[in-house]
Amino acid sequence: MKEKGIDISMKKPKLLTFQIGTKRRLIVTMGYNDQGICPGSFFKPIVDWKIDDPKGKPIGKVREIRDEIERKVQNLIAEQTR
C-alpha cells in the first residue's frame, strides 16, 4: 500500500459484528474467512466481490489483488453517486 501512498501500518482488521452490520447502508465482503464463513451474508444489502486472499501470495499477485480492490472501490463509489 505504500506504493500507492497509503499507510496502513497501524490498521488492523475488524470483525463484522451485528452492531456494525445493522448500521450500514451496504456491506461489501471480499470472500470467506479462515473458517469458510462469510459473516456479511447475515446482513442486507450485501455485495460479495469474491477476491483472492493475498496472504502468502507472491508480491506480484498481491499487487494484482490490491489493484482489483481499488478498481472495484472506484466503481462502487461511482455507482453510489449516480
PADREN-333995 format. One record per residue (C-alpha): residue number from 1; residue in one letter; x, y, z. Coordinates in nm, 3 decimals. Example, Ala and Ser with C-alpha at 12.3 -4.5 7.8 and 13.67 -1.06 7.14 Angstrom:
<rs>
@seq = 1; type = A; u = 1.230; v = -0.450; w = 0.780
@seq = 2; type = S; u = 1.367; v = -0.106; w = 0.714
</rs>
This chain:
<rs>
@seq = 1; type = M; u = 0.000; v = 0.000; w = 0.000
@seq = 2; type = K; u = 0.299; v = 0.229; w = 0.049
@seq = 3; type = E; u = 0.345; v = 0.208; w = -0.328
@seq = 4; type = K; u = 0.007; v = 0.381; w = -0.354
@seq = 5; type = G; u = 0.095; v = 0.637; w = -0.084
@seq = 6; type = I; u = -0.132; v = 0.477; w = 0.177
@seq = 7; type = D; u = -0.002; v = 0.397; w = 0.525
@seq = 8; type = I; u = -0.187; v = 0.102; w = 0.679
@seq = 9; type = S; u = 0.085; v = 0.009; w = 0.930
@seq = 10; type = M; u = -0.139; v = 0.097; w = 1.226
@seq = 11; type = K; u = -0.457; v = -0.057; w = 1.080
@seq = 12; type = K; u = -0.595; v = -0.390; w = 1.200
@seq = 13; type = P; u = -0.881; v = -0.597; w = 1.056
@seq = 14; type = K; u = -1.211; v = -0.554; w = 1.237
@seq = 15; type = L; u = -1.468; v = -0.822; w = 1.298
@seq = 16; type = L; u = -1.803; v = -0.764; w = 1.138
@seq = 17; type = T; u = -2.042; v = -0.757; w = 1.434
@seq = 18; type = F; u = -2.420; v = -0.738; w = 1.441
@seq = 19; type = Q; u = -2.397; v = -0.379; w = 1.569
@seq = 20; type = I; u = -2.171; v = -0.272; w = 1.284
@seq = 21; type = G; u = -2.367; v = -0.465; w = 1.020
@seq = 22; type = T; u = -2.706; v = -0.323; w = 1.107
@seq = 23; type = K; u = -2.584; v = 0.037; w = 1.093
@seq = 24; type = R; u = -2.456; v = 0.028; w = 0.735
@seq = 25; type = R; u = -2.632; v = 0.105; w = 0.407
@seq = 26; type = L; u = -2.421; v = -0.152; w = 0.224
@seq = 27; type = I; u = -2.178; v = -0.424; w = 0.323
@seq = 28; type = V; u = -1.902; v = -0.529; w = 0.086
@seq = 29; type = T; u = -1.731; v = -0.860; w = 0.153
@seq = 30; type = M; u = -1.425; v = -0.989; w = -0.025
@seq = 31; type = G; u = -1.472; v = -1.358; w = 0.041
@seq = 32; type = Y; u = -1.477; v = -1.606; w = 0.322
@seq = 33; type = N; u = -1.279; v = -1.602; w = 0.645
@seq = 34; type = D; u = -1.035; v = -1.874; w = 0.753
@seq = 35; type = Q; u = -1.324; v = -2.090; w = 0.875
@seq = 36; type = G; u = -1.503; v = -2.074; w = 0.538
@seq = 37; type = I; u = -1.773; v = -1.842; w = 0.673
@seq = 38; type = C; u = -1.881; v = -1.513; w = 0.520
@seq = 39; type = P; u = -2.026; v = -1.310; w = 0.810
@seq = 40; type = G; u = -2.157; v = -1.044; w = 0.575
@seq = 41; type = S; u = -2.418; v = -1.284; w = 0.439
@seq = 42; type = F; u = -2.625; v = -1.226; w = 0.754
@seq = 43; type = F; u = -2.684; v = -0.864; w = 0.653
@seq = 44; type = K; u = -2.860; v = -0.692; w = 0.363
@seq = 45; type = P; u = -2.779; v = -0.533; w = 0.126
@seq = 46; type = I; u = -2.451; v = -0.709; w = 0.057
@seq = 47; type = V; u = -2.206; v = -0.717; w = -0.230
@seq = 48; type = D; u = -1.959; v = -1.006; w = -0.237
@seq = 49; type = W; u = -1.654; v = -0.941; w = -0.453
@seq = 50; type = K; u = -1.501; v = -1.291; w = -0.403
@seq = 51; type = I; u = -1.146; v = -1.161; w = -0.412
@seq = 52; type = D; u = -0.846; v = -1.389; w = -0.360
@seq = 53; type = D; u = -0.682; v = -1.373; w = -0.019
@seq = 54; type = P; u = -0.339; v = -1.213; w = -0.067
@seq = 55; type = K; u = -0.196; v = -1.393; w = 0.236
@seq = 56; type = G; u = 0.110; v = -1.594; w = 0.136
@seq = 57; type = K; u = 0.093; v = -1.489; w = -0.228
@seq = 58; type = P; u = 0.394; v = -1.353; w = -0.422
@seq = 59; type = I; u = 0.419; v = -0.974; w = -0.434
@seq = 60; type = G; u = 0.311; v = -0.960; w = -0.798
@seq = 61; type = K; u = -0.016; v = -1.137; w = -0.715
@seq = 62; type = V; u = -0.067; v = -0.917; w = -0.409
@seq = 63; type = R; u = -0.036; v = -0.610; w = -0.632
@seq = 64; type = E; u = -0.293; v = -0.753; w = -0.873
@seq = 65; type = I; u = -0.535; v = -0.815; w = -0.585
@seq = 66; type = R; u = -0.473; v = -0.464; w = -0.447
@seq = 67; type = D; u = -0.538; v = -0.309; w = -0.786
@seq = 68; type = E; u = -0.854; v = -0.516; w = -0.834
@seq = 69; type = I; u = -0.985; v = -0.392; w = -0.499
@seq = 70; type = E; u = -0.902; v = -0.033; w = -0.598
@seq = 71; type = R; u = -1.095; v = -0.066; w = -0.927
@seq = 72; type = K; u = -1.394; v = -0.219; w = -0.752
@seq = 73; type = V; u = -1.399; v = 0.055; w = -0.487
@seq = 74; type = Q; u = -1.383; v = 0.325; w = -0.755
@seq = 75; type = N; u = -1.668; v = 0.160; w = -0.947
@seq = 76; type = L; u = -1.876; v = 0.127; w = -0.630
@seq = 77; type = I; u = -1.826; v = 0.495; w = -0.546
@seq = 78; type = A; u = -1.926; v = 0.592; w = -0.900
@seq = 79; type = E; u = -2.241; v = 0.376; w = -0.876
@seq = 80; type = Q; u = -2.338; v = 0.521; w = -0.537
@seq = 81; type = T; u = -2.301; v = 0.881; w = -0.654
@seq = 82; type = R; u = -2.522; v = 0.848; w = -0.963
</rs>
